[in-house]
Amino acid sequence: MDSEVNRAAVMRAGGVDSGYAWLRLAAAVVLSTVGNVGLWSYVVALPVVQADFGVARGAAALPYTFTMLGFAFGSVLMGFLLDRFGVMLPLIIGAVSLGLGYVACAYAPTLWLLALGHGVLGLFGCSALFAPLMTDVSHWFARRRGFAVAIAASGNYLSGAIWPPIEQHLIASIGWRDTYLCLGLICIATMLPLAFIFRRRAPLHETTPTAAEARSMQRPLGMSPNALQALLGVAGLACCVAMSMPQVHLVAYCTDLGYGSAVGAEMLAMMLGLGIFSRVGSGLIADRIGALPTLLIGSAAQGASLILYIGFNGLASLYAISALFGLVQGGIVPCYAMIVRDYFPPKEAGTRVSIAIMATVIGMALGGWMNGLIFDITGSYQAAFANGVAWNVLNAAIALWLLLRSGRLRAPPPMLGAAA
């Protein structure tokens, strides 16, 4: 009883679940919405850039792959900085890097230099705006942690819902290079002031864990921490190879079918906009039934949606399937952050969440390139969708195994957030 009272006192002193915590969450969503344009801008620009440089689809997808690879490895760097200095430093680095990276891309004379510029956008820019923000938010909430983490992650999809139509209009009006210059200026002007809202460090919550919590931290789900981390990494990579097919190639797919890139951008924005509801809903579900079962539900639904893409390619069908895909897959990636916060010590959260997210981003990068290559080989995206289904089966199998293992242990995840 005294332990619970002490924990509650620490939470109140640190501002956990307070009005300030919600203000901080709101600022995180705005930052993520603006800065994560770096993840979606090339999806819209891909057909125009391909025509500009006169390259094949697989080669034209390289800048996106570089973005995601930079995002993946940069997430670990930003998680390291977060654990040691707080989240404000990564946010400042991200704002400046996005501005400079977009300017460099705008003046890139070759596709390879453009790809390197996109690597900078991912490595030092977007990497500061996903895993670090989710981790920081997780330290400020205990009772509604899943919901809060899901909202923080939703800025990524809100960005994807808002920016593609705007960028498509700008590209049609002023060209992709001047559009990139505009995006760089917007990122610096809006993100730098917001970063200073995060001057206050997250509460440490240095309470002594119970004996059961200590044992669970040492052997999460009955295995070593690194073994669980590795399994989450494989699961994250697999789910995002599958997820990348519609997200990366939808605009190009619609263009190939004769519907036009504007329709593809609109469809992508709709998908990502509905993904926001998926993310928030998954957070609410995870708070009630746990992150592992929520992950399995999302994985199964995503696989079913991908199968529908194989059988239907009419305009109305694509709108309907893309809407369904958005509604079911948005909550998958935040589940990895929630699982990490359930089973690992709070002091390791920044690094371990970032490693888990790194695996998902590598999956997006690998899938973006792989699916473009499959298109070049087969001349069709049908085989690429089938490839996504196969990777999704691997993800679901790992999620199911971990869930069954947690049931056999007959112990709920330690609510480290209560002690965190």
PALOKE-158131 format. One record per residue: x negated, y, z negated of N, C-alpha, C in turn; residue in three letters. Coordinates in pm, whole numbers, padded with zeros to 5 digits, always signed. Layout:
XYZXYZXYZALA;...
# end
This chain:
-00084-00121+00000+00000+00000+00000-00087+00125+00000MET;-00189+00126-00086-00279+00240-00091-00350+00259+00042ASP;-00382+00147+00107-00449+00155+00237-00360+00225+00339SER;-00229+00192+00338-00138+00255+00432-00122+00404+00403GLU;-00119+00439+00276-00109+00581+00239-00232+00657+00285VAL;-00350+00595+00266-00473+00660+00309-00476+00679+00460ASN;-00428+00581+00533-00425+00593+00678-00331+00705+00721ARG;-00216+00711+00659-00121+00816+00694-00179+00954+00665ALA;-00252+00966+00552-00315+01094+00518-00420+01133+00621ALA;-00497+01035+00667-00598+01063+00769-00532+01110+00898VAL;-00423+01043+00935-00353+01081+01057-00300+01223+01050MET;-00238+01256+00935-00185+01392+00922-00297+01495+00929ARG;-00408+01464+00862-00520+01559+00861-00578+01576+00999ALA;-00578+01469+01078-00638+01474+01211-00544+01523+01318GLY;-00416+01540+01286-00322+01587+01386-00261+01477+01470GLY;-00273+01351+01426-00217+01241+01502-00065+01249+01503VAL;-00006+01227+01622+00139+01233+01642+00196+01372+01609ASP;+00112+01474+01609+00156+01609+01574+00197+01686+01700SER;+00245+01807+01677+00277+01894+01790+00155+01925+01874GLY;+00040+01941+01807-00084+01966+01880-00119+01849+01971TYR;-00093+01728+01923-00122+01610+02005-00039+01612+02133ALA;+00088+01654+02121+00173+01662+02241+00128+01773+02334TRP;+00082+01885+02279+00029+01994+02361-00095+01947+02438LEU;-00179+01875+02369-00300+01822+02431-00264+01725+02544ARG;-00161+01643+02521-00115+01550+02623-00064+01626+02746LEU;+00012+01732+02723+00064+01811+02835-00050+01871+02918ALA;-00153+01924+02851-00268+01979+02923-00341+01870+03001ALA;-00348+01750+02944-00413+01639+03014-00339+01604+03142ALA;-00206+01608+03139-00128+01577+03258-00151+01682+03367VAL;-00156+01809+03329-00181+01915+03428-00320+01900+03490VAL;-00419+01878+03406-00555+01858+03457-00563+01741+03553LEU;-00502+01631+03514-00505+01511+03597-00430+01532+03728SER;-00320+01604+03722-00241+01629+03843-00320+01712+03944THR;-00391+01812+03896-00470+01896+03987-00593+01821+04036VAL;-00672+01768+03944-00802+01712+03982-00797+01581+04056GLY;-00693+01503+04035-00686+01374+04104-00645+01385+04249ASN;-00633+01508+04298-00620+01526+04443-00739+01461+04513VAL;-00853+01454+04441-00971+01392+04500-00953+01245+04533GLY;-00858+01178+04468-00833+01037+04497-00741+01018+04616LEU;-00659+01118+04647-00557+01100+04749-00582+01181+04876TRP;-00670+01279+04870-00686+01368+04985-00732+01295+05110SER;-00823+01197+05093-00874+01132+05214-00773+01034+05274TYR;-00682+00983+05193-00579+00894+05247-00499+00967+05354VAL;-00470+01096+05330-00397+01177+05426-00485+01217+05544VAL;-00610+01249+05514-00700+01298+05619-00757+01187+05707ALA;-00745+01061+05665-00812+00951+05736-00785+00949+05887LEU;-00659+00954+05935-00638+00947+06080-00704+01063+06155PRO;-00699+01183+06096-00757+01300+06162-00910+01290+06165VAL;-00969+01247+06053-01114+01232+06047-01160+01122+06144VAL;-01084+01013+06153-01119+00907+06247-01124+00960+06389GLN;-01024+01039+06426-01021+01096+06560-01134+01198+06579ALA;-01164+01275+06475-01268+01378+06485-01405+01317+06509ASP;-01436+01209+06436-01568+01147+06450-01571+01034+06551PHE;-01454+00991+06601-01448+00888+06703-01502+00754+06658GLY;-01454+00705+06541-01504+00579+06484-01387+00482+06467VAL;-01421+00355+06436-01320+00252+06413-01255+00272+06276ALA;-01143+00205+06254-01067+00222+06130-01149+00180+06008ARG;-01221+00068+06017-01302+00025+05904-01406+00127+05865GLY;-01476+00185+05965-01576+00289+05938-01511+00414+05883ALA;-01396+00449+05937-01326+00570+05892-01281+00558+05747ALA;-01265+00436+05696-01223+00417+05557-01338+00431+05459ALA;-01463+00444+05507-01579+00449+05418-01576+00566+05319LEU;-01538+00688+05361-01533+00796+05261-01441+00764+05143PRO;-01329+00696+05170-01242+00656+05060-01313+00555+04971TYR;-01382+00460+05034-01456+00360+04956-01562+00425+04870THR;-01635+00523+04925-01736+00595+04848-01672+00671+04732PHE;-01556+00731+04756-01485+00801+04649-01456+00707+04533THR;-01402+00591+04566-01360+00498+04463-01479+00434+04392MET;-01587+00407+04467-01706+00353+04402-01767+00457+04307LEU;-01772+00582+04352-01819+00688+04263-01730+00702+04141GLY;-01600+00696+04163-01503+00704+04055-01526+00590+03955PHE;-01553+00470+04007-01572+00353+03922-01692+00371+03830ALA;-01808+00398+03887-01929+00408+03806-01932+00537+03724PHE;-01873+00642+03779-01865+00767+03705-01777+00755+03582GLY;-01676+00667+03586-01588+00648+03471-01666+00600+03350SER;-01762+00510+03372-01843+00460+03261-01931+00571+03205VAL;-01990+00651+03294-02071+00765+03249-01987+00861+03167LEU;-01868+00894+03217-01782+00988+03146-01731+00929+03014MET;-01708+00798+03010-01670+00734+02885-01781+00742+02782GLY;-01906+00724+02827-02023+00737+02739-02030+00879+02680PHE;-02012+00980+02768-02015+01119+02722-01900+01148+02626LEU;-01784+01091+02654-01667+01111+02569-01693+01059+02428LEU;-01746+00937+02417-01771+00878+02286-01869+00961+02203ASP;-01960+01033+02270-02066+01105+02198-02041+01254+02183ARG;-01975+01316+02280-01961+01462+02276-01817+01511+02281PHE;-01722+01422+02296-01585+01465+02313-01551+01480+02459GLY;-01424+01503+02488-01377+01499+02626-01399+01630+02702VAL;-01424+01741+02632-01435+01869+02702-01553+01870+02801MET;-01667+01815+02762-01783+01814+02850-01755+01739+02980LEU;-01700+01616+02977-01665+01551+03103-01567+01632+03188PRO;-01473+01702+03124-01376+01780+03201-01442+01897+03273LEU;-01536+01963+03208-01607+02074+03273-01690+02022+03390ILE;-01761+01912+03367-01839+01851+03475-01748+01815+03592ILE;-01631+01760+03561-01537+01720+03665-01487+01837+03747GLY;-01451+01946+03682-01400+02063+03753-01504+02120+03850ALA;-01627+02138+03802-01733+02194+03885-01766+02100+04001VAL;-01771+01971+03973-01807+01873+04076-01701+01863+04185SER;-01574+01874+04148-01470+01871+04249-01481+01991+04342LEU;-01505+02109+04284-01520+02227+04368-01637+02216+04464GLY;-01754+02181+04412-01872+02170+04497-01860+02053+04596LEU;-01801+01944+04551-01787+01828+04639-01699+01855+04758GLY;-01589+01924+04738-01500+01956+04850-01567+02052+04949TYR;-01643+02146+04898-01715+02238+04987-01816+02159+05071VAL;-01889+02067+05008-01987+01986+05080-01918+01901+05188ALA;-01804+01843+05154-01731+01762+05252-01683+01846+05370CYS;-01641+01968+05342-01588+02054+05448-01693+02085+05555ALA;-01819+02087+05515-01925+02121+05610-02005+01998+05655TYR;-01958+01878+05623-02032+01756+05659-02034+01737+05810ALA;-02153+01727+05872-02160+01713+06018-02142+01569+06067PRO;-02156+01471+05977-02144+01331+06016-02053+01258+05919THR;-02005+01141+05962-01918+01062+05875-01992+01015+05751LEU;-02119+00980+05764-02196+00933+05649-02214+01042+05544TRP;-02238+01164+05588-02251+01274+05493-02116+01306+05428LEU;-02010+01293+05507-01877+01310+05449-01851+01203+05343LEU;-01893+01080+05370-01876+00972+05273-01955+01001+05145ALA;-02078+01053+05160-02159+01088+05043-02092+01200+04963LEU;-02036+01298+05033-01964+01406+04964-01846+01352+04885GLY;-01775+01256+04943-01664+01195+04871-01714+01113+04753HIS;-01834+01057+04766-01893+00987+04652-01914+01080+04534GLY;-01956+01204+04562-01972+01305+04456-01837+01338+04392VAL;-01733+01350+04477-01598+01377+04424-01557+01270+04323LEU;-01587+01146+04356-01550+01037+04266-01640+01024+04146GLY;-01773+01032+04168-01872+01004+04064-01866+01104+03950LEU;-01859+01233+03981-01863+01336+03877-01733+01413+03864PHE;-01641+01396+03959-01517+01473+03958-01399+01395+03902GLY;-01340+01309+03986-01220+01236+03946-01243+01142+03829CYS;-01367+01096+03812-01396+01002+03703-01370+01062+03565SER;-01371+01194+03556-01348+01260+03426-01200+01275+03395ALA;-01112+01239+03490-00971+01277+03478-00875+01161+03466LEU;-00928+01041+03444-00838+00926+03430-00870+00850+03301PHE;-00970+00765+03302-01004+00688+03181-01037+00777+03062ALA;-01119+00883+03078-01147+00969+02961-01023+01034+02902PRO;-00932+01080+02987-00812+01144+02935-00720+01043+02868LEU;-00706+00924+02925-00625+00821+02860-00684+00784+02724MET;-00817+00770+02720-00882+00733+02594-00863+00843+02490THR;-00886+00967+02531-00871+01078+02437-00730+01085+02381ASP;-00631+01070+02468-00492+01074+02424-00463+00959+02328VAL;-00523+00842+02352-00495+00727+02266-00540+00751+02122SER;-00638+00840+02102-00684+00871+01966-00587+00964+01893HIS;-00500+01031+01967-00412+01131+01906-00271+01079+01879TRP;-00246+00953+01916-00113+00896+01895-00126+00758+01832PHE;-00035+00727+01740-00030+00595+01678+00105+00530+01701ALA;+00213+00601+01667+00347+00540+01678+00390+00521+01823ARG;+00353+00613+01910+00395+00606+02051+00273+00601+02143ARG;+00175+00523+02106+00051+00522+02183+00073+00477+02328ARG;+00146+00367+02348+00167+00319+02484+00236+00423+02570GLY;+00337+00488+02515+00410+00592+02587+00317+00708+02622PHE;+00235+00752+02525+00146+00866+02547+00038+00834+02650ALA;-00021+00715+02639-00124+00676+02736-00064+00668+02876VAL;+00057+00615+02887+00122+00605+03018+00149+00743+03077ALA;+00189+00838+02992+00212+00974+03042+00082+01036+03090ILE;-00026+01016+03014-00156+01069+03056-00198+01009+03189ALA;-00174+00880+03207-00209+00814+03333-00119+00859+03447ALA;+00000+00910+03416+00094+00950+03520+00048+01072+03598SER;-00043+01151+03540-00095+01264+03616-00159+01221+03745GLY;-00219+01103+03744-00280+01048+03865-00176+01031+03976ASN;-00062+00975+03942+00042+00952+04043+00120+01080+04074TYR;+00136+01165+03973+00200+01293+04000+00119+01370+04103LEU;-00013+01361+04090-00101+01422+04190-00076+01362+04328SER;-00062+01229+04332-00037+01163+04459+00099+01195+04518GLY;+00195+01230+04432+00328+01266+04482+00331+01409+04535ALA;+00255+01498+04472+00259+01641+04507+00168+01674+04625ILE;+00045+01622+04622-00056+01670+04715-00045+01622+04860TRP;-00010+01495+04889-00009+01453+05029+00075+01538+05123PRO;+00201+01575+05092+00275+01661+05185+00211+01799+05201PRO;+00159+01854+05089+00093+01984+05098-00030+01975+05185ILE;-00110+01872+05163-00233+01857+05241-00201+01831+05388GLU;-00098+01750+05414-00061+01722+05554-00023+01851+05626GLN;+00051+01938+05557+00090+02067+05616-00034+02155+05641HIS;-00125+02158+05544-00246+02239+05560-00333+02188+05674LEU;-00347+02056+05684-00429+01999+05792-00370+02034+05928ILE;-00237+02024+05939-00172+02059+06066-00187+02206+06098ALA;-00200+02290+05995-00205+02436+06016-00347+02488+06035SER;-00442+02442+05952-00576+02502+05953-00688+02400+05974ILE;-00654+02272+05987-00755+02170+06007-00802+02110+05875GLY;-00862+01991+05883-00897+01922+05759-01014+01987+05686TRP;-01106+02050+05759-01222+02110+05693-01182+02232+05609ARG;-01104+02321+05665-01058+02437+05587-00965+02394+05474ASP;-00890+02287+05495-00806+02233+05388-00892+02189+05270THR;-01004+02123+05299-01095+02080+05192-01151+02201+05116TYR;-01183+02308+05186-01231+02429+05118-01127+02482+05021LEU;-01001+02483+05066-00893+02530+04978-00879+02442+04854CYS;-00889+02312+04873-00876+02220+04760-00987+02241+04658LEU;-01109+02264+04705-01220+02288+04613-01200+02412+04529GLY;-01155+02520+04592-01132+02644+04519-01020+02629+04416LEU;-00914+02557+04453-00802+02537+04361-00847+02459+04238ILE;-00929+02357+04258-00975+02274+04145-01055+02356+04045CYS;-01150+02434+04093-01232+02513+04001-01148+02618+03928ILE;-01062+02688+04003-00986+02798+03945-00887+02753+03838ALA;-00831+02633+03853-00729+02589+03759-00785+02499+03648THR;-00885+02420+03679-00930+02319+03583-01025+02372+03477MET;-01114+02463+03513-01210+02513+03415-01143+02578+03293LEU;-01044+02667+03313-00979+02726+03194-00909+02620+03108PRO;-00845+02521+03172-00773+02419+03096-00867+02331+03015LEU;-00989+02313+03063-01084+02225+02993-01112+02274+02851ALA;-01106+02404+02829-01140+02459+02697-01031+02435+02593PHE;-00914+02389+02636-00811+02349+02540-00858+02228+02460ILE;-00953+02153+02516-00997+02027+02455-01123+02045+02370PHE;-01148+02169+02322-01267+02192+02239-01266+02106+02113ARG;-01148+02085+02056-01137+02010+01931-01161+01861+01958ARG;-01251+01802+01881-01281+01660+01896-01166+01575+01845ARG;-01153+01457+01902-01049+01363+01858-01078+01317+01716ALA;-00973+01293+01635-00994+01244+01497-01061+01108+01499PRO;-01151+01086+01404-01229+00961+01401-01155+00849+01329LEU;-01072+00884+01232-00996+00784+01156-01086+00677+01096HIS;-01179+00721+01016-01274+00627+00958-01215+00557+00836GLU;-01112+00477+00855-01059+00396+00747-01117+00256+00756THR;-01123+00190+00642-01179+00055+00638-01078-00045+00692THR;-01115-00124+00794-01021-00222+00848-00996-00334+00749PRO;-00879-00395+00760-00850-00512+00678-00936-00628+00724THR;-00939-00734+00642-01018-00852+00679-00967-00913+00809ALA;-00833-00916+00826-00776-00973+00949-00814-00889+01070ALA;-00811-00756+01055-00849-00668+01166-00996-00685+01201GLU;-01079-00697+01100-01222-00714+01125-01249-00843+01201ALA;-01182-00952+01162-01200-01079+01233-01152-01068+01377ARG;-01039-01000+01397-00983-00988+01532-01072-00903+01621SER;-01136-00802+01565-01227-00720+01643-01351-00799+01685MET;-01392-00894+01600-01510-00974+01632-01478-01083+01735GLN;-01355-01138+01729-01315-01245+01821-01178-01213+01880ARG;-01166-01112+01966-01035-01078+02024-00982-01192+02109PRO;-00859-01232+02079-00794-01344+02147-00878-01471+02137LEU;-00955-01483+02029-01033-01601+02005-01156-01615+02093GLY;-01203-01507+02154-01322-01513+02238-01413-01396+02204MET;-01531-01394+02260-01622-01283+02233-01568-01156+02298SER;-01598-01039+02242-01550-00913+02303-01593-00899+02448PRO;-01716-00937+02480-01763-00922+02617-01693-01018+02712ASN;-01655-01136+02662-01581-01230+02746-01444-01173+02781ALA;-01376-01116+02682-01246-01054+02710-01263-00936+02804LEU;-01367-00856+02783-01393-00742+02871-01414-00789+03016GLN;-01487-00899+03032-01513-00951+03167-01384-01001+03233ALA;-01300-01070+03156-01174-01118+03213-01083-01002+03253LEU;-01078-00899+03169-01000-00781+03205-01056-00716+03331LEU;-01189-00720+03346-01250-00664+03465-01211-00739+03591GLY;-01213-00871+03586-01173-00951+03703-01026-00928+03735VAL;-00944-00924+03631-00801-00901+03652-00777-00763+03715ALA;-00847-00662+03662-00830-00528+03715-00876-00516+03859GLY;-00989-00578+03892-01036-00575+04031-00935-00641+04123LEU;-00882-00757+04083-00790-00831+04169-00661-00754+04193ALA;-00605-00696+04087-00477-00627+04104-00491-00506+04194CYS;-00608-00443+04191-00624-00321+04269-00670-00346+04412CYS;-00732-00461+04439-00750-00499+04579-00613-00514+04644VAL;-00521-00577+04571-00385-00592+04621-00314-00457+04634ALA;-00328-00374+04531-00261-00245+04528-00310-00150+04637MET;-00436-00167+04679-00496-00071+04773-00435-00078+04912SER;-00378-00192+04950-00328-00203+05087-00222-00097+05118MET;-00113-00089+05042-00019+00019+05072-00074+00158+05038PRO;-00144+00171+04927-00185+00304+04883-00287+00367+04977GLN;-00379+00288+05031-00486+00344+05113-00446+00352+05261VAL;-00373+00252+05307-00352+00241+05451-00210+00272+05496HIS;-00123+00316+05406+00016+00339+05444+00030+00447+05551LEU;-00045+00557+05537-00036+00665+05637-00084+00614+05773VAL;-00198+00544+05774-00249+00489+05900-00154+00384+05956ALA;-00095+00303+05870-00001+00199+05913+00120+00261+05982TYR;+00177+00366+05922+00291+00433+05983+00253+00499+06115CYS;+00131+00552+06122+00084+00611+06248+00075+00505+06356THR;+00020+00388+06324+00008+00279+06422+00144+00230+06469ASP;+00243+00231+06380+00377+00185+06416+00454+00289+06498LEU;+00397+00408+06511+00461+00512+06591+00549+00606+06513GLY;+00548+00594+06380+00632+00681+06298+00565+00815+06268TYR;+00433+00824+06284+00360+00948+06264+00300+00959+06125GLY;+00192+01036+06116+00122+01051+05988+00204+01130+05887SER;+00287+01224+05935+00369+01302+05842+00468+01212+05768ALA;+00527+01117+05840+00618+01021+05776+00541+00935+05676VAL;+00420+00893+05714+00338+00814+05624+00303+00889+05497GLY;+00267+01018+05511+00235+01099+05394+00356+01116+05303ALA;+00472+01134+05365+00595+01148+05287+00626+01019+05212GLU;+00607+00906+05281+00632+00776+05220+00536+00750+05104MET;+00409+00787+05124+00310+00771+05018+00345+00857+04897LEU;+00385+00981+04922+00423+01070+04812+00542+01014+04735ALA;+00638+00959+04807+00754+00897+04741+00710+00779+04656MET;+00622+00695+04711+00574+00578+04638+00506+00618+04508MET;+00418+00716+04517+00342+00757+04400+00430+00833+04301LEU;+00526+00909+04354+00619+00977+04265+00701+00879+04182GLY;+00749+00773+04247+00822+00670+04173+00730+00593+04080LEU;+00600+00589+04114+00504+00525+04026+00495+00592+03890GLY;+00529+00720+03884+00532+00791+03756+00634+00726+03663ILE;+00754+00698+03717+00857+00634+03636+00812+00496+03591PHE;+00741+00426+03681+00688+00294+03646+00588+00304+03531SER;+00501+00403+03536+00400+00418+03432+00463+00452+03297ARG;+00552+00548+03297+00615+00587+03171+00700+00473+03116VAL;+00775+00408+03205+00857+00295+03162+00773+00181+03107GLY;+00660+00154+03171+00572+00048+03122+00515+00082+02985SER;+00486+00210+02962+00438+00252+02831+00542+00227+02723GLY;+00667+00258+02753+00775+00233+02657+00791+00084+02631LEU;+00783+00005+02738+00796-00140+02723+00679-00196+02641ILE;+00557-00147+02670+00439-00197+02598+00448-00166+02449ALA;+00506-00051+02413+00522-00019+02272+00615-00119+02202ASP;+00703-00185+02279+00800-00277+02220+00755-00423+02227ARG;+00697-00465+02342+00667-00608+02357+00517-00634+02367ILE;+00435-00529+02378+00291-00547+02389+00240-00526+02530GLY;+00113-00496+02541+00054-00463+02671+00035-00586+02759ALA;+00001-00701+02700-00022-00821+02782+00103-00867+02857LEU;+00218-00883+02792+00337-00921+02868+00379-00814+02968PRO;+00356-00687+02935+00389-00580+03029+00301-00589+03154THR;+00173-00623+03134+00083-00642+03248+00132-00755+03338LEU;+00174-00866+03280+00219-00980+03359+00345-00945+03438LEU;+00438-00875+03377+00560-00835+03446+00527-00746+03566ILE;+00440-00648+03545+00402-00558+03654+00332-00632+03766GLY;+00244-00725+03733+00170-00800+03833+00263-00884+03920SER;+00356-00955+03856+00450-01038+03931+00536-00954+04025ALA;+00582-00840+03977+00666-00753+04060+00587-00694+04176ALA;+00461-00659+04152+00378-00605+04261+00358-00711+04370GLN;+00332-00835+04331+00313-00941+04429+00436-00962+04515GLY;+00553-00958+04452+00678-00974+04527+00696-00861+04628ALA;+00661-00739+04590+00674-00626+04681+00581-00638+04801SER;+00459-00684+04777+00364-00701+04888+00414-00804+04989LEU;+00478-00909+04941+00533-01010+05032+00638-00948+05124ILE;+00717-00854+05072+00819-00788+05154+00757-00708+05267LEU;+00638-00647+05243+00572-00572+05350+00538-00662+05468TYR;+00511-00789+05441+00473-00881+05550+00592-00907+05642ILE;+00711-00913+05586+00827-00951+05666+00903-00837+05731GLY;+00880-00712+05688+00960-00601+05740+00871-00481+05773PHE;+00894-00419+05890+00819-00298+05925+00905-00191+05991ASN;+01038-00205+05983+01125-00098+06031+01112+00025+05941GLY;+01148+00141+05994+01130+00264+05918+01208+00263+05788LEU;+01337+00227+05794+01418+00223+05673+01364+00118+05575ALA;+01321+00004+05629+01266-00102+05544+01140-00056+05472SER;+01053+00013+05546+00928+00059+05485+00955+00161+05375LEU;+01051+00249+05396+01086+00343+05289+01135+00267+05166TYR;+01222+00169+05187+01279+00095+05074+01172+00013+05002ALA;+01086-00055+05078+00983-00138+05016+00881-00051+04944ILE;+00845+00062+05004+00749+00152+04941+00806+00210+04812SER;+00936+00238+04812+01000+00285+04688+00994+00176+04581ALA;+01024+00052+04621+01017-00059+04526+00875-00078+04475LEU;+00778-00072+04566+00639-00090+04527+00599+00016+04424PHE;+00639+00141+04449+00608+00247+04354+00671+00223+04217GLY;+00792+00169+04217+00863+00149+04091+00808+00035+04007LEU;+00732-00057+04069+00688-00173+03992+00539-00176+03962VAL;+00457-00107+04040+00312-00124+04021+00244-00014+03940GLN;+00315+00096+03915+00251+00210+03851+00201+00185+03710GLY;+00264+00092+03639+00227+00070+03500+00116-00031+03478GLY;+00065-00091+03586-00033-00198+03570-00165-00147+03513ILE;-00224-00046+03577-00357+00000+03536-00359+00054+03393VAL;-00263+00136+03348-00266+00181+03209-00261+00067+03108PRO;-00207-00048+03147-00203-00162+03054-00342-00205+03011CYS;-00441-00191+03099-00577-00230+03061-00629-00139+02950TYR;-00599-00010+02958-00639+00081+02850-00570+00044+02720ALA;-00441+00009+02728-00367-00028+02607-00423-00157+02547MET;-00457-00254+02630-00513-00380+02580-00646-00354+02510ILE;-00729-00270+02571-00857-00236+02507-00834-00173+02371VAL;-00740-00082+02362-00715-00015+02234-00652-00109+02132ARG;-00586-00216+02179-00529-00314+02086-00635-00407+02028ASP;-00737-00440+02107-00827-00549+02069-00971-00508+02043TYR;-01006-00381+02061-01144-00338+02041-01149-00223+01941PHE;-01264-00203+01874-01276-00094+01776-01260+00043+01841PRO;-01201+00139+01770-01179+00273+01825-01305+00343+01872PRO;-01418+00322+01801-01542+00391+01839-01594+00347+01975LYS;-01551+00231+02021-01595+00180+02151-01495+00211+02262GLU;-01388+00282+02228-01277+00298+02322-01319+00367+02451ALA;-01394+00477+02440-01430+00552+02559-01505+00466+02659GLY;-01606+00394+02612-01687+00312+02701-01609+00192+02752THR;-01538+00122+02662-01470-00001+02703-01350+00026+02793ARG;-01273+00131+02766-01164+00166+02857-01220+00203+02993VAL;-01330+00277+02994-01390+00319+03121-01443+00200+03201SER;-01498+00100+03131-01545-00020+03202-01426-00093+03264ILE;-01317-00103+03189-01197-00169+03243-01143-00094+03363ALA;-01139+00039+03354-01091+00119+03466-01188+00112+03582ILE;-01319+00103+03554-01417+00090+03660-01386-00031+03748MET;-01350-00141+03685-01319-00261+03761-01198-00240+03852ALA;-01097-00169+03802-00979-00144+03886-01014-00054+04004THR;-01100+00042+03981-01137+00134+04088-01224+00064+04192VAL;-01314-00024+04146-01392-00103+04242-01297-00188+04326ILE;-01191-00237+04264-01091-00312+04340-01026-00226+04447GLY;-00994-00101+04414-00937-00011+04514-01036+00016+04626MET;-01162+00037+04589-01264+00063+04691-01285-00058+04780ALA;-01299-00176+04718-01318-00299+04795-01198-00326+04884LEU;-01079-00310+04827-00959-00336+04904-00941-00238+05018GLY;-00972-00109+04995-00961-00010+05102-01048-00045+05221GLY;-01173-00084+05192-01264-00123+05300-01224-00257+05361TRP;-01194-00357+05276-01163-00491+05322-01041-00492+05413MET;-00938-00419+05374-00815-00419+05453-00833-00346+05585ASN;-00919-00242+05586-00951-00179+05714-01027-00273+05805GLY;-01119-00351+05747-01195-00448+05826-01104-00558+05880LEU;-01012-00606+05798-00918-00708+05843-00834-00655+05959ILE;-00795-00528+05951-00721-00466+06061-00805-00464+06188PHE;-00932-00427+06176-01019-00422+06294-01034-00561+06357ASP;-01040-00665+06274-01060-00801+06324-00933-00857+06387ILE;-00820-00833+06322-00694-00895+06366-00607-00803+06451THR;-00632-00672+06444-00547-00577+06516-00411-00557+06453GLY;-00396-00603+06329-00267-00593+06261-00291-00583+06111SER;-00194-00522+06042-00203-00512+05897-00134-00630+05827TYR;-00071-00720+05901-00001-00831+05836-00096-00920+05757GLN;-00212-00949+05818-00311-01031+05748-00366-00958+05625ALA;-00377-00826+05633-00425-00747+05520-00326-00753+05403ALA;-00197-00748+05434-00096-00762+05328-00104-00901+05265PHE;-00125-01005+05347-00139-01141+05294-00262-01151+05204ALA;-00370-01083+05241-00490-01079+05159-00458-01017+05022ASN;-00378-00913+05023-00338-00851+04898-00258-00944+04809GLY;-00169-01022+04868-00089-01117+04790-00180-01219+04721VAL;-00281-01267+04794-00372-01367+04735-00447-01311+04615ALA;-00496-01190+04625-00566-01128+04511-00469-01104+04396TRP;-00345-01072+04428-00246-01047+04322-00217-01175+04243ASN;-00219-01290+04310-00199-01418+04240-00308-01439+04134VAL;-00433-01404+04169-00543-01416+04073-00518-01328+03951LEU;-00476-01205+03974-00447-01114+03863-00338-01169+03771ASN;-00230-01217+03830-00119-01270+03751-00161-01392+03671ALA;-00247-01475+03731-00293-01596+03661-00374-01560+03536ALA;-00460-01460+03546-00539-01418+03430-00449-01357+03323ILE;-00356-01273+03364-00264-01212+03267-00183-01319+03195ALA;-00136-01419+03269-00057-01526+03208-00143-01607+03110LEU;-00267-01636+03146-00355-01714+03058-00382-01638+02928TRP;-00411-01509+02939-00436-01429+02818-00311-01421+02731LEU;-00196-01409+02795-00072-01401+02718-00045-01533+02645LEU;-00063-01645+02715-00044-01775+02651-00143-01794+02537LEU;-00266-01747+02556-00368-01759+02452-00329-01677+02330ARG;-00276-01557+02352-00234-01474+02238-00119-01540+02163SER;-00032-01611+02235+00078-01682+02170+00030-01798+02088GLY;-00071-01870+02138-00125-01984+02064-00192-01940+01935ARG;-00252-01819+01940-00317-01769+01818-00216-01730+01712LEU;-00090-01708+01756+00021-01678+01664-00008-01557+01576ARG;-00070-01458+01636-00094-01334+01562-00079-01220+01659ALA;-00005-01117+01623+00010-01001+01710-00120-00926+01722PRO;-00138-00846+01828-00259-00766+01840-00276-00676+01720PRO;-00397-00661+01669-00418-00570+01557-00389-00428+01599PRO;-00306-00358+01526-00276-00219+01561-00391-00131+01516MET;-00498-00139+01596-00617-00063+01560-00589+00086+01561LEU;-00484+00125+01637-00452+00266+01639-00407+00314+01502GLY;-00346+00221+01424-00303+00261+01291-00423+00289+01204ALA;-00533+00216+01236-00654+00243+01161-00746+00334+01236ALA;-00711+00354+01367-00802+00430+01452-00779+00576+01433ALA;
# end
